[in-house]
Amino acid sequence: MKRPVVVPRQESLMYPIVKNPFVHNLQFSTLDMIRIALMSVTIAPVRLVSLALLFGLAWLLAAISLAYRTPEEKEKPLAGWRNSLRPLVVFVSRCVFFVGGFHWLTVKGEQHTAKEAPIVALAPHSSFLDALVIVYLNLSTVVAKKETSLAPVIGTLIEYTQPVLVKREDPNSRTNTIKEIHKRAHSGGKWPQIIIFPEGTCTNRSCLINFKSGAFYPGTPVQPVIIRYPNQFDTVTWTWEGPGAFALLWYTLCQFYTSVEIEFLPVYTPSEEEKKNAALFASNVRAKMAEALGVPVTDHSYDDCRLMQKAAKLKLPKSAGLVEFMKLNKKLGLKFDHANDLLDKYYAIAKNSGGNITYDEFAKYLRLPKSEALEEVFNLYDRNGSGTIDFREYVIGLSLISSPENTEETIKFAFQLFDEGNKGYITKEELSTILHGAFNMDGLDAKVLFDEVDVNEDGKICFDEFYQHAMKKPEYAKLFKTYQNAKMNGHEKQE
């Protein structure tokens, strides 16, 4: 097969350095398996019981601190006797992690106060065990989903941080969340620091993905804090594709100890331009953190995870849904709902070929025989010359190749090409004749395609039916254009 033809913006839409930051594969050595087996019947059960008891004590202390608050008190930082219990709640919470094997917490850099840096940005976010850093930060305010605060036991501890709650079912939630963060960030240190995980989801720490800009809207100084887990056997990384939470917890309890490092970077004070542009502010903070970590940045986001979930439901490999969504959003204007719909279309083509579209499947989907023109279009989609089209290439191909060509003018020309005598409809014989001449399609395949387009089954294809089918499968547009150009070149040669 020929190498792909370079299409517009080829370089700017290249694959990211890290293709999949949402996968974690644990590799067990023989020694690891022996240690887990022995610890599972000795130390781990004791740790689990101790952890549960201490967790219960932390919950009790937090519940007492929050008891019988008035609506007015809930709108203010904890004070008086309620806040005096904080050192004890923090100590017991630290003990929870200690008995779980987190004996040492290496700290670098200097932590600044809420007045100096109202917001603390933690990254990379790679585990539910990142909660240890929140404990170290004195159980300061977190940004959390509303439903998380309603969970038994853990919900009370989250409530104790006086969180900024995100209500995803509320269309005004984003605006209200930003307002609340802004109010607290500009309180002059009266409220505790606001802790955010700007990536919005867990990764495998191989890169920093897109930072959500919500917490950067207040335009206040931010202290970046980076998290490292320098362990030879990684039992903490919790991603969308890999071991589940309970399995990771058990493997962690079966380690002699687990090391954690946190590093406080210098406070980042936004420029006037960054105060007006939260996305720029977030991007620049991310760049500083990535530099300190020595990892690349990518434009993956939580929306990629949602597409991975959709791919799994469609019985495709989870990784099929990865498109580096924020990059396609910024460069192509791709919206999530549209990407979600395109994944359904992609599945219809790729479901029988292991998650990627082969040349055979591409031809079968369009109900066209293999031809030089069809191969040229396939190669335009296949940007890396792998011989298959993945979902990312399919989305980019539709955006840059097929959709721009799929104009009403192109569709009208194609219809007129088939409609001999300008009758206003296409017969089965007319369609078969043109397709045989253009793509060497046999009569039986042409009949199948005709029946697919002839929705009302009246034995002819009107313009509306032709138009709707062309819009449903914009991949045809480039073929129409290729044939149109060939016809025009043929006329020029005759002249």
C-alpha positions in Angstrom: 0.0 0.0 0.0 1.3 3.5 -0.8 2.5 5.8 1.9 -0.1 8.4 3.2 -0.3 11.7 1.5 0.5 14.6 3.8 -2.7 16.5 4.7 -3.1 20.0 6.1 -1.7 20.5 9.7 0.0 17.1 9.6 2.7 18.2 12.0 0.5 19.9 14.5 -1.7 16.8 14.9 1.1 14.3 15.3 0.7 11.6 17.9 1.7 12.6 21.5 4.9 11.4 23.0 3.0 9.4 25.5 0.2 7.6 23.6 -1.7 6.3 26.7 -1.3 7.8 30.1 -4.3 5.9 31.4 -2.9 2.4 31.5 -0.9 0.6 34.2 0.4 -2.9 33.8 1.9 -4.5 36.9 4.8 -6.8 36.2 5.2 -9.3 39.0 8.6 -10.9 39.6 8.9 -14.3 41.4 10.1 -12.5 44.5 7.1 -10.1 44.4 4.7 -13.0 44.2 6.3 -14.8 47.1 6.3 -11.6 49.2 2.6 -11.0 48.5 1.7 -14.6 49.3 3.5 -14.5 52.7 2.3 -11.0 53.6 -1.3 -11.9 52.7 -1.4 -14.4 55.6 0.7 -12.5 58.1 1.1 -8.7 58.1 -1.5 -7.5 55.6 -4.6 -8.7 57.6 -3.2 -7.0 60.7 -2.6 -3.8 58.8 -6.1 -3.9 57.3 -7.8 -4.3 60.7 -5.7 -1.6 62.2 -6.4 0.7 59.3 -10.1 0.1 59.6 -10.0 0.9 63.4 -8.0 4.1 62.9 -10.2 5.1 60.0 -13.2 4.7 62.2 -11.6 6.9 64.9 -10.8 9.6 62.3 -14.4 9.5 61.1 -15.7 9.8 64.7 -13.5 12.9 65.5 -14.5 14.5 62.2 -18.2 13.8 62.8 -17.9 15.4 66.3 -16.3 18.5 64.8 -19.1 18.9 62.3 -22.0 18.1 64.5 -24.9 20.5 65.0 -23.5 23.3 62.8 -26.0 26.0 61.8 -26.4 26.9 58.1 -24.4 30.1 58.9 -21.5 28.1 60.4 -21.4 25.9 57.3 -20.6 29.0 55.2 -17.6 29.9 57.4 -14.3 28.2 58.1 -14.3 25.9 61.1 -13.5 27.8 64.3 -13.3 27.5 68.1 -13.5 24.0 69.6 -14.4 22.5 66.2 -11.1 23.5 64.7 -9.2 22.7 67.8 -9.7 19.0 67.0 -8.0 19.4 63.7 -4.5 18.4 64.9 -5.9 15.2 66.4 -7.9 14.4 63.2 -4.8 15.0 61.1 -2.7 12.8 63.4 -5.1 9.9 63.3 -5.4 10.2 59.6 -1.6 10.1 59.3 -1.6 7.0 61.4 -4.0 5.3 58.9 -1.3 5.7 56.2 1.5 4.7 58.6 0.0 1.3 59.5 -0.6 0.9 55.7 3.2 1.0 55.1 3.7 4.7 54.3 6.3 5.1 57.0 8.3 7.9 55.4 7.2 11.0 53.6 10.1 12.9 52.0 9.3 16.6 51.7 11.3 19.1 49.6 10.8 22.8 49.3 8.9 25.2 51.4 5.1 25.2 52.0 3.6 28.7 51.8 0.5 29.9 53.8 -3.0 30.4 52.5 -2.4 34.2 52.4 0.7 33.8 50.2 -0.8 31.0 48.0 -4.5 30.5 48.4 -4.5 27.5 45.9 -2.3 24.4 45.9 -2.1 22.5 42.7 -1.1 18.8 43.1 0.2 16.7 40.2 0.6 14.2 38.8 -2.6 12.7 40.2 -2.1 8.9 40.0 -3.8 7.2 42.9 -6.5 7.4 45.6 -3.5 7.2 47.9 -2.6 10.7 46.9 -4.9 11.5 49.9 -1.8 11.2 52.0 -0.6 14.6 50.6 -4.0 16.1 51.6 -3.4 14.8 55.2 0.1 16.3 55.2 -1.5 19.6 54.1 -3.5 19.6 57.3 -6.7 18.3 55.7 -7.2 21.6 53.9 -10.1 22.3 51.5 -10.5 20.0 48.5 -12.6 20.3 45.3 -14.7 17.2 45.1 -17.8 15.7 43.5 -21.0 16.2 45.5 -21.7 12.4 45.5 -18.3 11.7 47.1 -19.2 13.8 50.2 -22.3 11.6 50.6 -20.4 8.3 50.8 -20.4 6.5 54.2 -17.4 7.3 56.4 -15.1 8.8 53.7 -17.8 11.4 53.0 -17.6 12.7 56.5 -13.8 13.1 56.3 -14.2 14.9 52.9 -16.9 17.1 54.5 -14.4 17.9 57.3 -12.1 19.7 54.8 -15.1 22.0 54.0 -14.8 21.1 50.3 -15.9 23.0 47.3 -18.4 20.6 45.9 -19.1 20.0 42.2 -22.6 19.0 41.2 -22.3 17.5 37.8 -26.1 17.2 37.3 -26.4 21.0 37.9 -25.9 23.0 34.6 -24.7 25.9 36.7 -22.3 23.9 38.8 -19.1 25.0 36.9 -20.0 28.7 37.4 -20.9 28.2 41.0 -17.7 26.3 41.7 -15.6 29.0 40.2 -17.4 31.6 42.2 -16.9 29.7 45.5 -13.2 29.1 44.7 -12.8 32.8 43.9 -14.5 33.8 47.1 -12.3 31.7 49.3 -9.1 32.4 47.4 -9.7 36.2 47.9 -10.5 35.9 51.6 -7.0 37.0 52.7 -6.1 33.7 54.3 -9.3 33.4 56.4 -10.2 30.2 54.5 -7.8 27.2 54.4 -5.8 26.7 51.2 -7.8 25.1 48.4 -6.2 21.8 47.1 -6.8 20.9 43.5 -5.8 18.1 41.2 -5.9 20.1 38.0 -5.6 17.0 35.7 -9.1 16.0 36.9 -8.3 12.2 36.7 -5.6 9.7 37.5 -2.7 8.9 35.1 0.3 6.7 35.2 2.7 9.6 35.8 4.4 9.3 32.5 3.3 12.8 31.5 1.2 15.7 32.7 -2.2 15.8 30.8 -4.3 18.9 30.2 -4.9 21.0 33.4 -8.5 22.1 33.9 -8.7 25.9 34.1 -11.5 26.2 36.7 -9.3 26.7 39.8 -7.1 29.2 37.9 -9.9 31.7 37.2 -9.5 33.6 40.5 -6.1 34.7 39.2 -4.5 34.3 42.6 -1.0 32.9 43.3 -0.8 29.1 43.1 1.8 26.8 44.8 2.5 23.8 42.6 3.3 20.6 44.5 4.6 17.5 42.7 4.1 14.0 43.9 6.5 11.1 43.4 6.3 7.4 44.3 9.9 6.2 44.0 9.2 2.5 44.5 10.7 -0.3 42.5 7.4 -2.2 42.5 4.5 0.3 41.7 1.4 -0.8 43.6 -0.2 2.7 43.9 -0.9 3.8 40.4 -4.6 3.6 39.8 -5.7 4.2 36.2 -8.6 3.5 33.9 -6.9 0.4 32.5 -5.2 -1.7 35.1 -5.6 -3.3 38.5 -8.7 -2.1 40.5 -8.6 -0.1 43.7 -9.0 -3.0 46.2 -6.3 -5.1 44.4 -3.9 -2.1 44.6 -4.7 -1.5 48.2 -4.0 -5.2 49.0 -0.7 -5.2 47.1 0.4 -2.1 48.9 -0.4 -3.6 52.3 1.7 -6.5 51.2 4.8 -4.3 50.8 7.3 -3.8 53.6 6.9 -0.1 53.1 5.9 2.4 50.4 7.8 5.6 49.7 6.3 9.0 48.8 8.0 12.2 47.9 6.3 15.6 47.7 8.1 18.7 46.5 6.8 22.3 47.0 7.8 24.4 44.1 8.0 28.2 44.3 4.7 30.1 44.4 3.6 30.9 40.9 2.2 34.5 40.7 0.2 35.1 37.5 0.9 37.9 35.1 -1.8 40.3 34.1 -2.3 38.3 30.9 -2.6 35.1 32.8 -5.2 36.7 35.2 -7.3 37.4 32.1 -6.7 34.0 30.5 -7.2 31.0 33.0 -6.2 28.5 30.3 -2.9 30.2 29.7 -2.3 30.4 33.5 -3.0 26.7 33.9 -0.8 25.7 31.0 2.1 27.7 32.3 1.8 26.2 35.8 1.7 22.8 34.2 4.9 23.6 32.2 6.7 24.4 35.4 5.6 21.2 37.1 6.5 19.1 34.1 10.0 20.6 34.0 10.5 19.8 37.6 9.3 16.2 37.1 11.2 15.8 33.9 8.2 14.5 32.0 6.4 15.7 28.8 3.0 17.3 28.6 0.1 16.1 26.4 -3.4 17.3 25.6 -5.1 14.2 27.0 -8.0 14.9 29.3 -10.9 13.4 31.3 -12.9 13.4 28.1 -10.4 10.8 26.7 -11.3 8.6 29.7 -15.0 9.0 28.9 -14.3 7.9 25.3 -12.3 4.9 26.6 -15.3 3.9 28.7 -17.5 4.2 25.6 -15.1 2.1 23.6 -15.1 -0.6 26.3 -18.9 -0.7 26.2 -18.7 -1.2 22.4 -16.4 -4.1 23.0 -13.5 -2.2 21.5 -10.1 -2.0 23.2 -10.3 0.8 25.8 -7.3 2.5 24.1 -9.3 2.8 20.9 -11.1 5.8 22.5 -7.9 7.8 23.0 -7.7 10.8 20.7 -5.9 13.5 22.8 -9.2 15.2 23.0 -8.1 18.7 24.1 -5.8 19.0 21.1 -8.5 18.1 18.7 -10.9 20.4 20.5 -8.5 23.4 20.2 -7.3 22.7 16.6 -10.4 21.2 15.0 -13.2 22.5 17.2 -14.2 18.9 18.1 -16.9 18.7 20.7 -17.3 15.8 23.0 -20.8 14.9 21.9 -19.7 14.8 18.3 -16.6 12.6 19.2 -19.0 10.3 21.1 -21.2 10.0 18.0 -18.2 9.4 15.7 -17.1 6.5 18.0 -20.4 4.8 17.2 -19.7 5.2 13.5 -16.1 4.0 13.9 -17.3 0.9 15.8 -19.6 0.1 12.8 -16.6 -0.1 10.6 -13.9 -1.5 13.0 -15.9 -4.0 15.1 -14.6 -7.0 13.1 -11.0 -6.0 12.7 -9.7 -5.7 16.3 -10.3 -2.1 16.9 -8.6 -0.5 13.9 -10.0 0.0 10.4 -8.3 -2.1 7.7 -8.4 -1.2 4.0 -10.7 -4.2 3.4 -13.1 -3.0 6.2 -13.0 0.6 4.8 -14.0 -0.7 1.3 -16.7 -2.9 2.8 -18.2 -0.1 4.8 -18.5 2.1 1.8 -19.7 -0.8 -0.3 -17.1 -0.1 -2.9 -14.5 -2.4 -4.6 -10.8 -1.7 -4.1 -9.5 0.8 -6.5 -6.7 3.4 -6.8 -9.1 6.2 -5.9 -10.3 4.4 -2.8 -6.8 3.5 -1.8 -5.8 7.2 -2.1 -8.5 8.2 0.3 -7.7 5.4 2.7 -4.0 6.6 2.8 -5.1 10.1 3.5 -6.8 8.8 6.7 -3.9 6.5 7.6 -1.6 9.3 8.8 1.2 7.2 10.2 1.3 4.7 7.3 0.5 1.7 9.5 -1.9 0.1 7.1 -4.9 0.7 9.4 -6.9 3.7 10.6 -7.3 4.2 14.4 -10.1 6.3 15.9 -7.9 9.4 16.2 -6.9 9.2 12.5 -10.6 8.6 11.6 -11.7 11.8 13.5 -8.9 13.9 12.0 -9.6 12.5 8.5 -13.3 13.3 8.7 -12.4 16.8 10.0 -9.6 17.7 7.5 -10.3 15.5 4.5 -13.9 14.4 4.0 -16.1 17.0 5.8 -14.5 20.0 4.0 -15.2 18.3 0.7 -18.7 17.2 1.7 -20.4 20.5 0.5 -23.8 20.8 -1.0 -22.1 21.7 -4.3 -20.1 18.5 -4.3 -23.2 16.4 -3.5 -25.2 18.1 -6.2 -22.5 17.5 -8.7 -22.3 13.8 -7.8 -26.1 13.5 -8.0 -26.2 15.2 -11.5 -23.4 12.8 -12.5 -25.6 9.8 -11.8 -28.9 11.4 -13.0 -28.8 11.1 -16.7 -31.2 13.5 -18.4 -31.7 15.6 -15.2 -34.9 13.7 -14.3 -34.6 14.5 -10.6 -33.8 10.9 -9.6 -31.3 8.1 -10.1 -32.3 4.7 -11.4 -30.6 1.4 -10.5 -29.1 1.1 -14.0 -27.6 4.6 -13.9 -26.0 4.0 -10.5 -24.6 0.7 -11.7 -23.2 2.1 -14.9 -21.3 5.0 -13.3 -20.0 2.9 -10.4 -18.7 0.2 -12.7 -16.9 2.8 -14.9 -15.5 4.8 -11.9 -14.7 2.0 -9.4 -15.1 -1.3 -11.4 -18.0 -2.2 -9.1 -20.0 -5.2 -10.2 -23.8 -5.1 -10.6 -24.6 -7.1 -7.5 -22.6 -4.7 -5.2 -24.2 -1.7 -7.0 -27.7 -3.2 -6.3 -26.8 -3.5 -2.5 -25.7 0.1 -2.4 -28.7 1.3 -4.3 -31.1 -0.5 -1.9 -29.2 1.1 1.1 -29.7 4.6 -0.3 -33.3 4.0 -1.6 -34.8 4.5 1.9 -38.5 4.6 0.7 -37.9 1.5 -1.6 -39.6 3.1 -4.6 -37.0 1.9 -7.1 -35.3 5.3 -7.5 -33.1 7.6 -5.5 -34.2 11.2 -5.1 -31.9 14.0 -4.2 -33.0 14.1 -0.5 -32.1 10.4 -0.2 -28.8 10.8 -1.9 -28.0 13.9 0.2 -28.9 12.2 3.5 -26.7 9.2 2.6 -23.8 11.4 1.6 -24.1 13.3 4.9 -24.3 10.1 6.8 -21.1 8.8 5.2 -18.9 11.9 4.4 -16.1 9.5 3.4 -17.7 9.4 -0.1 -17.1 13.2 -0.5 -13.4 12.8 -1.3 -14.2 10.1 -3.8 -16.8 12.4 -5.5 -14.2 15.2 -5.6 -11.6 12.9 -7.1 -13.9 11.6 -9.8 -15.0 15.2 -10.5 -11.4 16.3 -11.0 -10.7 13.3 -13.2 -13.7 14.2 -15.4 -12.7 17.9 -15.6 -9.1 16.9 -16.5 -10.5 14.5 -19.1 -12.5 17.3 -20.7 -9.4 19.6 -20.7 -7.3 17.0 -22.5 -10.1 16.6 -25.1 -10.1 20.3 -25.7 
